[in-house]
Amino acid sequence: MILITGGAGYIGSHTLIELNNAGYDFVVYDNLSNSSKESIKRVEKIINKNISFEEGDIRNKETLKSVFTRYNIDSVIHFAGLKAVGESVAKPLEYYDNNVVGTITLLEVMKEFNCKKIVFSSSATVYGDPHTTPIKEDFPTGATTNPYGRTKYFIEEILKDLYISDNEFKIVILRYFNPVGAHESGTIGEDPNGIPNNLMPFISQVAVGKREFLSVFGGDYDTFDGTGVRDYIHVVDLAYGHVKAIDYLNVSENIKQPIIVNLGTGKGYSVLDMVKAFEKSSGKKVAYKIVDRRIGDIATCYSDPSFAKKILNWEAKKTIEDMCIDTWRWQSNNPNGYENSLEEKEEGRWE
């Protein structure tokens, strides 16, 4: 059985569906600080199966031990973590406590229960401002531009040190680029608390009338249109990458070190590219204003995903059009995210 920390969140909830499709059993562990129990209920409807859910914080060792005692957990997919770049600059101690201390606590409990397979949800932010693109896994890391990125970098280093101390551990580190989109059902998607930190929820909230305009952070970057360029990857493709990582851990015997893999498409799109693609897919106009750069952001970041194909037999399949269509389906069906259920909408209790 797989323990999914942060499994009620955006990427976690989509991964549950892909794991179920692949025949894996799992238990979700989440403190619901930036997620909703409603996402679990909706995944249950999609897969037509009850999901084992335990509410708890990764920093709480006793709660974690209780879960390991009650379930026969042989591997962990570790999503749980605070993840907003701007917020991390304002609240670094919260980020180090939650992300780094929480992961150490989780690893201690795993070791105590002889659970030694882990897939870690890392980020392309560990590369900092790369010297060139596309970004390969052997590029230097550590010169991160914000505390969020540093937490991911520190955890990667902790996992490498853990392996050196105990090479029974099998570790895959997945460095995500920019997840977007939603499940094709339109019933689960990205539902951030408060003002979104990621681009697509912001664009879709403007399109649905929830926000007046999109703030584009910086129009003077050294890119073809002056806005930041990123490697946007459909969340369903990303979720499937975790299935392939678990498959890899289960079949590989002699893993000599933590395996580090970029999950991206290898294509870079600007903020304005994404705005135009979304307008085309949704038929809605997206008003935007160019504002000051955001602290900690960089100009260009996109991946070389060839190693993922080689070692995990994984590659992104979905297009920018898929990302926009699926985001719009989710947002237009759920203008307030998980706050109001689809059933209430169907019964006419809210517009």
N, C-alpha and C positions, 0 to 999 in steps of 0.2 A: 504493500500500500504506500502511496505517495502523500506526504504532507505538503500542502500548498499554502505557504504563508502569503498573506495578502491576496488570497484567492477570490475575494469579493470585489476586487478592484477592476479597473478597465482591462488590463492585459490578462490578469488572472482569470476573470470570468470567461473570457473567450478561450483561454487555454483549457478550462474545464471541459468544454465541448469537444475540443480536439482530442484530449486525453480519453474521454469517454468513447469517442469514435474509434480510437485505437485499442480499446478494451482494457484500459487501466482503471484500477480502483484508487480512490483518493479521499482525503479528508481536508476540508478547508479550515484554516486558522487565520482569523482576521480581527482587528480591534475596531473596525468600522469607522476609523477616524477620517478617512477620505474615500469612503465607499458606502454601499447600502446593502442591507440584507435582501432588499427587493431584487438585486441583481441575481442572487442565488436562487430565489423563487422563480425567476424568469428562465434561468438556465435549466432548472428542474423541468419546466414545461417544454423547453426545446429538446431535451434529451429523454423526457418522459421517465424520469427516475428521481428518487429522493437523494439529496446530497448530504453527507455527514458534515455538519458545520459546528465549529467550536469558536466561541468568541473569546479572544484573549490577545495580549500584547506580547511581542517577542522578547521584551525586556523582563517579563514575569517568568522566572525560572520554574516556580512551583506549578503554574498553570501549564506550561509547556511539558513538564515532567508528567503531569496528570494525563495529558493527551498521548504522550509516548507510552504510558503505562496501559492505556485503554485500547490503543490501536497498534497493530503490528506494522509499524512504519519502517520501510527499508530504504527509502530515499526521500529527498526533499527538493522541491522547487521553491526557491526563496525570492518572492516578489516584494515582501513587506518592506516599506520604506517611504519616508517623505521624499518628494521628488520635484519641488518647484525651485528653479534656479534663483529667481528674484527673492523669494522668501528665505532661501538658505543664506543669502547675503545679509538679510536683516536678522535672522535667527540662527546663527551658526551652531550655538550650543545645543539647541533642540535637534538639529540635524545630526550632529555627532553622537548625541545620546541615543536617539531613536535608531539611526541606521547602523552606526559602528558598534556601540555597546549592545544593541539588540541582536546584531549578528553574532557577536562573541557569545552571548548567552545561548543563542540557538545552537551554535557549534559545540558548546560545552555539553548541552543536553544530548545532542546527537552522539557525541563521543561516549557519554555515560551509557547510552542505550545501544552502543555498537552499530549505529546507523551511519554509514560512511559513503553515501552517494549523494551529491548535491549539485543542482543546476542553479547558478546564481545569475540573477537579473542585474547585469551591469549596464553601462551606458557609454556611448561614444564620447561623452564629456571627459572621460579619462585621458583622451588624446590632447586636451587643451586646444590651442590654436595650431593645427597641423602645418608642417613646413610645406606640404604639397597635398594634392588630392588626386586620385582616390586614396582613401586611408586603408592601409594594410595592418594586420594584427601585430606585426613586429615593429610598428612605429613607436617612438618614445611615448611613455605615459608619465603622468605625475605633475606636469606643468598645467594643472587644471586652473580654470579661471573663476571658480566659485566653490563655496563649501559643499554644495550638493555633489559636484563632480569629485571633490576630494574624498567624500565619504565612500563613493564607489571605488576610487583608486585605493584607499586604505583597505577596504574589504578585500579587493583583489589581492593585495600584498599579504593580508592576513591568511587568505586561503592558500597562497603559495607557501607561506611559512608553515602552515598547518600540515601541508603535504610533506614538506621536508622532515617534519617531526614524526609523521605517521603516514607512511606511503601506502597504507591500506585504503586511504581516502581516494575516491574517484570524483574528480571535480571538473565540471564544464562551466566556464564563464562566458555568458552571452552578452556581447556589447551591442545594445540596440542603437539604432539611429532614431528616426522620428515616427513613432506609431500613430496611425490615423485610421479612420474608417470605423466600421461597426459590423456586427453579424448581419447576414442578409435578411434575417427575420424582421429587423428593425425594432426588436424588443430589448436588446442590450447594446450599450455603447459607452462612450466616455461621458461621465457626469461629474465634473469637478465641483467641489464646494466653493462657493463665492465666485470671484472673477477668475475666468480660466487663465492658466499659464501657457497652455499649448494653443497652437494656431487654429486648428480645425474647429474645436468647440467654439472659439471666439467667432470665427467666420460664420458658422451655422447659427449661432445665437443672434448675430446681426440679421441674417437672412430670415429668421423666423420672427423677428421683431422684438426680441428680448433685449437687445442692445442697440444703441443708436448708430454706432460705427465701430469699425475695427481700428485699433491702434497698431500701426505698423512701426515697430521699434527700429528706427534707423533707415534712412533713404540714401545714405552717403557711403555705403560699404563699397569696397572694390569688387563689385560684381556687375554683370551686364545691365541690370536695371537699378542698381544701388541698394536693393533689399537683400536680406540674408538668404543664402542658398543652403538647403538641407536635403537629406535623403529621406523622403517620406515612404514609409512601408505600411502596407495594410495590416491591421492588427490580427487578422485571421492567418495571414502568412506568418507573422511573428509568433503567434500561438503555436502553429504547427512546428516551428523551429524548436520549441520546448519538448514536443513529443519526440522529435528526431534526436534531441540531446539525451533524453531518458533512454531511448532505444540504444543509443551509442554506449551509455554507461552500463546497460544491462548485458550487452554482447561483447564488450571489449574487456579482455583479461588484464593485459599488462599496460596500463596507462601510466606512463613514466613521470607525468607532470600534469598540473591543471591545463586543460585544453581551452584555449581562448579563441572565440569565434565571433566575427562580425555578422550581425543580421541586418542587412539592408538590401536595397535594390541595385546599388551602383550608379543610380541616376540622381542628379541634383536639380531641384526645382526651387525657384525663388518664391518669396511670399506673394508677390503679384501674380506669378504663374498659378499659384494655388487659388488665389482669389478668382482669376479668370476661369479656371477649370471648374470651380464650384458654381460660379454664375451660370456657366454653360449647362452643367448637370442638373441644377435645381430650377433654372428659369427665374431666379431671384437676383436682384441687384444687391451687391454688398458694398455699402459705403465705407470708406476708409480714410484715415488721416495719417500722414507720416509724422511721427513724434520722435523724441530723443531716443538714442540707442539705449538698450537695457544693459545694466551693469552685468558683466560676465558673459555676454554674448560674443560670438565670433562671426566672421563674414561667410565662410564656406565650410561645409562639412558633409561629405558623402563617402560611401564605403567602396572598397573592393570586396565583393562578397564571394570571391572564387574559392576561398578556403572552406566556407560553409558547404558549398557544393561537393568539394573533394572529400571532406571528413564526415559530414553528416548526411550527405546526399540530399541537401535542402537548397531550394532557391525560391525567391519570391515569384509568384505567378500573377498577382493582381495588378491592375493598371491604376494610373492616377484617376481615370474616369470611375473605376470601381470604388476607389477611396471616397470620391466626392458623392457619388450616387448613394453609397451605403451610409455615409455620414448624414446626408440630407434625409434619408428615409428614417433613421433613428431620431434626428432632431425634430423633424416635422411631426412624427408620431408621438414624440415625448418632449414638448417644448420646455417643460420644467424638469427634464431628466426623470429620475425615479420618484420624484416627489408625489406625482399623481399617477396612478396606475392606468394601464390601457383600458381595463374594465370600466373605470370611472369615466374615461373619455367616451367609451362606447355607449355608456348609459346616460350620457349627456350632462353629467354633474359638473363638468368644467369644459371650457372652450379652448 
